[in-house]
Amino acid sequence: MSPSSEHAPAANDITVGSVLRSPALLTRECLAGVITALALIPEVISFSVIAGVDPKVSLVASVVLCLTLSILGGRPAMVTAAAGSVALVIGPMVHVHGVEYILPAVILGGIIQIIFGLAGLSRMMRYIPRSVMLGFVNALGILIFFAQVPHVWGQSGLVWVLFAVTLAIVLLLPKILKSVPSPLVAIVVVTAVALLMGYRVPNVGDEGPMSSGLPGFTTLLVPFNLQTLQIVWPTALSIAFVGLMESLLTAKLVDDITDTPSGKRRESWALGVGNILAGFYGGIAGCAMIGQTIVNVELGKARTRISTIAAGIVLLLLVTGLSQIMAQIPMVVLAAIMMVVAVKTVNWHSLQPATLKRMPWSETSVMVLTVVVTVWTGNLALGVLIGVILAMMLFARRIAHVIHAERKLSDDGEQVYYTVRGPLFFGSSNDLFEHFDYAHDPKTVTIDLTHAQIWDASSVAALDAIEYRYQRHGAMVTVIGLDNRSSDFRDRLSGNLG
């Protein structure tokens, strides 16, 4: 073991301070930022077309978002920029009402995100099941991969050669050289070969205008009144919650990759601040860019905010003084890198026949539906939402039958004892009602809830209904075994629920 590696911090102990004290780590973080910035460009440009705005505007907004979240965000090394999921919800409004309504929609969406974060509502992300997360990750890999296919499939033989060269560098170079990110080497080598040999292949400049300089501040071009609010509030809600969902899911994914925690609450309000700033200087909102985050964290091995600050600065330089150089990068090299990212993103273990065979059918169906909806619509947030709804329905169906009631008749046949086991709440209370033999039980009925607890008013209402049904048959019910909390809860509500 070399002296340098002996004193290098563990991956989950890397901080900004330790990076600044280590030239090797600082180089790694900065190079990761460089390849991340290059990987951002084609996607941001294509997303601007979806949203109906100038590509330069989206690129500048991405610089603002990346730098703002690098400083304020709660997840180090996560890349935030103008994203496709947000562009999808902005696009319809722009096509109907015009680009002038983007700014008020983005500002309102940012305010909602700030409120969401300050209120601590990001804690709700813990309720997203693992099957939905797997579907989210697998669908993401599929979407990233197929988004790159047009840049390779149907292209000239030369493009295919450059594609093969890129894959060879990205996959094989790390076996020889680990100090420089292989995607960065691939971009430099393939671009240099294309320029020196005079090859004409589709490049970044073909995706949109690459004029140098910066746009000015965005001004409010519509009156801020109720009519404007009626137009923008549905889009603002979509911007807020689609952005939050994608950013928080990406943060959780990076948490798992790096074995480090993140501040979801901080990430939520910081995203709102970033979107408001991007609205005033760029005009379009964004959220975490999952594919580029994987590039930064997996391929670039970045772990701190320095990498995303570097990405923001490099992107700013490319948008301003180096725009003509950026325009010469062949699209095929970026497409090949993102395809490698896509393959690394998919959780292949979850798709193995042995894993699928062991998994409950309900969880497999949730994962599959999440993938299908996401790929079909191209909307990650919608896929996750549908997956969560299905998971909730299947969970409700499963827990509706967790209650067990054992019936025991006394020796003389004059009394009957029911021992109830399981939690009593709205999902199981209706099932409890069906466990009693009202017509044939004797006149004295004892219900033992020692192994059960009352959790809500629905359970109290169910017990009241059971007593009422027995009273109709002339029987008297005694409930025993309740703990103090459940007993107090029942005494307070029993007979008062209508």
N, C-alpha and C positions, 0 to 999 in steps of 0.2 A: 504494500500500500504506500502510495506517495505521500510526502508530508502535506501537500496541499489538500489531498482528498481526506487525510486523517482529521483535519481541522475544519473541513467543510460542514456547514450545518445540514441537518436532516431536511428532507423535502418539506415536511410540515412545520419546520422551525424557521424557515426562511422569512426574513422581514426586510423592509426597506433599508433599515440600518445595516443589516448584515450584507445586503447586496452592495450598498455604497462602499463598504469596506473591502469587498472582494472584486478585483478587476474581472475575474473569470465569470462570476455570477452577474455582474453588471453588463458584461458583453453579451451573455446569454439572454438576459431580459431585453436588452435593446434590439438584438437581432430578432428575437421573437416578435417584438413590436413592429419591426420592418416588414416581416413576411405577413403579419396580420393586416397591416395597412394596405399592402398590395392585394391581399385576398379580399379586402372590403370593396375595392373600387368597382369591379364589374357588377357585383350584386347590388350595390347602392345605386348605380346608374340604371340597372334594369328595373329596380323598384321605383325609381323616380318616374319611369315611363308608365308604370301601373297607376301611380298616384296622379299623373298628369301634370308634373312640375318639371322645371329645368333641372337637368342632372347636376349642374354646378351647385344649385341650391341644396340638393340632397347631400352632396359631398361636404359642403360647408356645415350643414346641420350635423352631419356625422362627426366632424371635427369637434364641434361644440359639445355634443353628447359624450363623445369618448373622453375628452379632457375633464368635463364636469363630473362624470361618474367615476373617473379615475381618482378624483380628489374626495368627492362626497359619498360615493357608493359604499355599500356594505360588503361587496364581494370582490376582493382583489383579483386581478388577472382576467376578469370577465369583460368582454368587449361589448360596448353599447354603441349603436349607430342607427341611422335611418333604416328600418327593417321592413321586410316584405309583408309581414302580417299586419303591420300598422298601415302600410300603403294600400292594402286590400280594403280596409274600412274607410280610408280617406277618399279613395278613387271615386266611388259612386257619388259622393257629395260634390266633388270637384266637377265631375262630368255634367251634373244637373245645375249647380249654382255658380260654379266658377272658382278659380284659385284664391280669390280674395277672402273666401270664408275659411281657408285653412288656418290662418292665424288665430281667430277667436276660438275655433274648435280645439286647437292645440293648447291654447292658454287654459281653457276650461278643463280639458282632459288632464293637464298638469296639476291644476288645483285639486281635482278629484284624487289624483295619485298622492299628493301631499297629505290630504285629509286621511286617506286610506292608511298611509304609513304612520302618521302621528297617532292615529287611533289604535294602532297595533293589530289591524285586521289581517296583516300578513301571516299571522299565526294559523289562519285557516288553511294554509298550504299543507300543513301536517296531515290534513284529512284526505289528501289525494292518495289513493291506493297505489301500491307498488305495480300492480298490473297496468294501471293507467300510465305510470311513469315509463314502464317498459314499452308500451305502445307509442308513447310520445317520442322516446329515443329512437325506436325502430322506424317510425314514420319519418322522423327527421332525416335519418340516414337515406331513406328512399328518395325523399324530396330533393335533398342535396345532390344525390347521384344523378337523378334524371334531369335535374335543371342544367347539368353540365353536358349531357349527351348531345344536344344540338351543336355544340362547339367542336365535336369530334366526328359524330356519325354523319355520313353524307359529305364530308369534307374531302379535300384532295389527299393524294398519297403522301405528300409532303407533311401535311398536318398530322397524319397518322405516325409518320417517322418521328416528328417532334414530340408527339404524345408518348411514344415508346421511350424516347430518350429521357423525358421528364420522369416517367414512372421508374426507370432504372436508377436515376440519380436519387430520387426521393426515397426509394426502398432500399437501395444497396449502399449508398454513401455512408449512412449512419454506422455500418459495420466497420468502416475504415476511419471515418472522421466524425467525431461527436461534438467538437467545439463550435462548429458552425451549423446552423439549421439547414438540413438538406433541401427544403423547399426554396430557401433563399438562393442557394447555389444553382438550383434548377432554373429559377427565374432569370438569374444573371446569365447563365450559360446559354440557355435556349434563345433568349432575347439577343444576346451578342451574336450567336450563330446566324439567326434570321437577318440581322442587320448587315453583318459582314459579308454574307453570301448573297445579299440582295433578294432574299426570298420574300414574296408577297403573300402573307397569310393574314386572316382576320385578326385584328388586334384590338386593344382597349379603345383606341380612338374611334373605331367603327361603331362602338356602342353608344356614343353620344359626344357632343361638342366638348373639347378640352381647352377652352380659352383660358388664359392665365388671369391672375388677379382675383379679387374678392368682391362679392356683391355687397351692397350696403345694407343697413338695418332695414328690416321689414316693417312697414308702417300699416296701421289698421285702415283698410280701404272701404270698410262697410260700417254703418252706424251701429254702435253698441246698444241695441234696444231689444225689446221683446221679440220682434220679428226675426232678428238675427239669432237670438237665443233659441227660438223654435226650430230654426234651420240647423243649428250646429249641435244642439245638446245630444241627439242620438249618436252622432259621430263622435262627440267628445267622450261619451260613456264607453263607446267601443274602443277608442284610442286608449282610454285609461285602463280598462280591464283586460284588453288583449295584451297591452304592453306589460302590465303587472304580471299577468299569468305567465307570459313567455319569459320575462326576466327572472321571476322567482323560481320557475321550473329549471331554468338554466343555472341559476345560483345553486340549487340543490344538486344538480348534475356535477357541477364543478366541486362542490363540497365532497361528493363521493369520490371523484377522481383524485383530489389532492389530500383527502383525509383532514381537511381543516373546516372550521365552522365559518358561517357568514352571517352578517346582520341583515336579516330579511326586512325588518322594519326600516332600518336606515336605507336600504336599497330602494324601498318603495317611495319614500318621500324624496330621496335624491333623484330618482327617475323623474318625478314631477317637476323638480327644479330644473333638471337638464332639459326637459321638453319645453318648458316655458322659455328658457334661454335660447334654445334652438329655434323656437317659434319666432322670436324677435330677431334672430340672426341666422336665418336659414329658411324658416317657415314650414318645416315638416317635422313631425314627431318621430320617435323611434323607441327601441327597447333593446334588450340583449340580443346579440347576433350569435346564435348557437354554433353555427358552422365555424365562424371566425374565432369564437372562443375556444373551440376544440383545436383549431390551428395554433392558437396562442399557448394553450395549456398542454396539449398532447404533443404536437410536433415541435413547438418552440420551447417546451418545458418551462414556461414562465410561471411564476408563483406570486408576484407582487404587483403593486400599482405602477411600478416603473415601466413595465412592459406596455401597459395601455396608454400611459403618458407618452411613451416613445411612439406608439402607433398613431396617436392623435397628432403629434408634431410632424411625423413623417408624412401623414396624410395631408396635413396643412401645406407642407413643402411641395408635395406632388400636385396639389390643387393650384398652387400659386406659381412658383418659379420653375418647377420641374414638370409642368403639365405635358409638354411636348415629348419628353422622355417617357413619361408614364403611358402616353398614347401609343408608343411603339411596342409595348409588351404584348406578345402573342396571346390570344385568348386561350389557346390550347394548353399552354403551360399552367395557367390558373385553373382551367377546367380539370386537368389531370391531378393537380394538388387537392382540389376540392373532392374529387372522386375518392382519393385515398382517405381523406377526412371522413367521407360518407361511410366507407367500409369500416373504418375504426369506430364510427359512432354507433352502428348497429350492435345491439347486444346479442351476439350469435348464440350464446349459451341458452338464452330464453327461447330460441327457435329450434334447438336440437330435439329430435324425436323423443329421446329419453326424458328430457325436461318436460316436454309437452305431455307425455304420458303420465308423469308423476303429478303434474299440476291439476288442481280441481278444474272441471270444465267451465265453471263460472268465471274464474280468473283468466283462463285462456280466451274465453269469448269476449271479455272486457278488453284485453290486449288487442285482439284481432279487430274489434269494432273501432277502437281508437285509431289503429293504423289505417283501416279502410276509410273512415270518415276524413281523417287528416289528409291522406293521399288524394282522395276523390275531390275534396274541396280546396286543397292547398292551404288550408287554414289550421294551423297548429292549435290555436285556442279553441276553435269549435270542436276539433277532434277530442281534446282533453275534456271539454265540457260534456260532450255526449258520453264519453267513457266514464266520467264520474257519475253521471245520472244512471247509467246502466249498472255500475257497481253498487250504487245506493239501492236500486230496485232489487238486485239479487241479494244484497245484504239484508234488506227488510224482509224479503221472502224467507231467508234462512233463519233469521232470529225470531220470526213469528212463531216458530215451533220449538223454542228453547225451553218452554215451560213444561214441567212434568208434574203430574198430580197422582199420588198413590192412594188408592181407596182401600180402607180396612174396616170391616163391619165388626162390631162387638160380638162377643159370644152369645149374648141374649138377643141380638138382633135389634136392640132398641136404640143404638147409637151408631153413627158412622164417623170415621176419622179420615180426613184428607190431609196428606203431607205434600205441600207444594214446594218444588225446587226450581230455582231459576230467577232471573231478574224480572220484576214487574214494571213495565213501562208501556208507552203507547203501542210499541210494535208487538208486544206479547200479550197484552191485556185481553184482547178479543179471543185469543187462543185459550186463555185461562177459563173463560166463560163456558167453553165447550167440554170441560173435563168433569163436570158434575152430573150425576144421575138424579135430576130434580124429581121426577115422577115416582121413582121407586125407592128413594132413600127414606129411612125412618125419620121420626119427628125431631130428633136431636142430631145436629150436624156440627162437627168441630173442624175448623180449617186451621192447620198448623203452618205458620209462615216463618218458622225458625230458619229455614234454609232459603228464604226469599226476602227481598227488600222492595219497598215501594219507592219508586223514583219520580212519579209524576201524577197529575190529577187524573189522567186516563185510568190508571190502576185503581185509584180510589173509587172512581165511577164504576169500574168493572166489579169491584167487591160489593158496592151498593146494589148493583143490578143482580148479583148472585143472591144476596140476602133477600131482595125483593121477590125474586123468583121462588125461593124456598118458602117465603111467607105466604105466597099464593097457594102453596101446597100444604100450608099449616105447619111448617117446620120452623124451628128456631136455630139460628146460626150463631156460633161463638168463634171469633177469630183470636188465635193465641200465637205466641212466639215472635211478635214483632219487636224489633229493636227500638230504642227510645226515639231515634229520629223518625223512623217510619210510623211509629205509633202517634207521635205528635202531629206529623203530617196528615195522617188519616183522621185524627180527632178534629183537626182544624177544617177539613174539607168535606168530611162525610155528611151526607144529607143536604149539602148546600150547592150541589152541582147541577141540580135540575133534573 
